[in-house]
């Protein structure tokens, strides 16, 4: 189960036109924004990554406005973990659990999850905050992640797993986000 003190959030490649044409794009953007807000309330470190931004464009404004205090890491590899700056930041956070969101599920999300699992991290891919251009590729990507020992969770599942109970000091704030 997720732990507030062991978890970090990784946001991959929610950029440009692609962020608007993936399967259920509006839902993915809304759920990603919700998870980011929840992680900020819980003081969970956030790592923001962009794939080839000069070609794919900037992070979608719905997401980028939530991250104004951060700077994205640029990557050119499909797996973010193969980017030295990313790998160093993940390690520096000293948190073995990773919530992973973004696009595309069958490419960058899968390859990043695969490499993180093989590096010893416990990876939770947030199913309602990841997508691909087609539902088939999204579903195949989620299956591939499970086969590599990654875990699948939802935004609400992740946030309430982090809270553990209704006595948590941030419970009311998180509950307001969900409603």
N, C-alpha and C positions, 0 to 999 in steps of 0.2 A: 504494500500500500504506500501511496505517496506520503511524504513527510515535508512539512514546511521548511525544516532546517536542512533537508537533503536534496531539495528540488531546484532546478533552474529551467527557465523557458527558452526555447530556441524557435525563432521565427524565420522561415526560409522562403525567400523569393516570391512574396505576394506583390508582384510588380506589374506595371503597365497594362497593356490591353489583355494580356494573358489572365490577369486577376479578374477581369470582367467577363471572360468567356469560358472559364472552367465550369464544370458541372456544379450547379447550385451556387454560383458565385456570390450572390447576395447573402445567402445563408452562411457561407464560409467567411465572408468579410464580417458579418455581424457576430458570429461565434468567436472568431479570432479576436475581435475588438473586446468582447466580453471577457475572454480569458486573460487578455493583456491587462485589463482593468483589475480583474480579480488578483492576478499575480502581483500587481503593483500594490494593492491594498495589503497583501500578505508579505510584502518586502522580499519577493522572490526575484533573484537576478534574471535579467533578460538579455539574451544575445540576439541581435538583429542582423540578418544576412541578406545580401542582394546578389543575384546571379547576373554577371555581365551587364551592369546597369546602363552602360552606354548604348547597348543594343536593345535590351528588354524594357528599359525605362525605369522610372523611380517607383518606389514602393507606393501602393495604392494610398491615397490621402486619408482614407478612413483608418488605416493602420498607422501610417507615418505620423499623424497628429498625436497619436497616443504615445509615440516614442520620441518626442521632440527633445528630450534630455539625453538621448543616445545617438550614436553615429553607427551607421551600418558597416558591416565588414563586407568588402567586395570579394566575390569568389568567381573563379572560372572553371572549377571542378564541379561535377555534379554532386559529389559528396562534400558537404561542408567540412567534414572532419579531415579531408585531405588538404585543407587550407591551413597553413601554419598559424596564422593569427587566430582563427576560429578554435583550433585544437588547444592553443595556449590559453585562450579565454575560458574555455570549458574547464580545463584543468585547474586554472587559477581560482575558479569559483568554489572549488572543494565541495562539490555537491554531486553525488553519484547518480541521482535520478534526473532524467531529462524529459520534460514535456516538449513534444515536437509538433509544430504546426506549419502549414504553408502549402506550396504547390511545386511541382506536380508529384502526386503520391507515388506513382510507379517509377519515377526517375530520381529526383533529388531527395525526396523524403525517404524513399526506400534505401538509396545508397548511403545516405547519412545515418539512418537508423542502423543499417548493417554494420557500418564501420564503428559506430558508437558502442553497439552491443559487443563487437569483437574487441573493443578497447576496455571492456569491463563495466560499462555504464548500463543502468537499468533504464530502458527507453519506453516511454509511454507516448504513442502516436494518438493524437486527439482526432478521432474519426470525423467529428462534425466541424473540424477546423482544418481539414486537408482535402484537396481535390485534384483532379486531372481534367483535361479537356473532355474526356468521355467518362461516363459512369463505369464502363467496363475496365478502363485502365485504372481508375480509382480503386475499384474492388480488387483487381489483380494486385495492385500495389499493397493494399492492406493484407491480402493473403500472403504475399511475399514477406512482409514485415513479421507476421505471425510465425512463418516458417523459420525466420532467423532469430526467434526468441524475443522479438519486440512485443510489447503489450498494446492493446487497443483500449482506449477510454474515451469518454465524452467530456465536453466542457463542464457540464454540471457534475458529472462523476468525479472529475479531477478536482474541482473546487471543493466539493464536500468531502472528498478523501483528504484533502489538505487540512480542512477544518477539524475533522474527526468527530466533533459533536456541536450541539447548539449552544454550548457554554463558551465557545471560543469568542474572544473579544471582537473579532471581525465578522461573526456570524450574521448579524443584522445587515451590515454593509454588503456582504456577499449575497444575501437573500434579496436585497433591494436590486442588485445588478441583474439577478436571474429573472425577476418579475417583469 
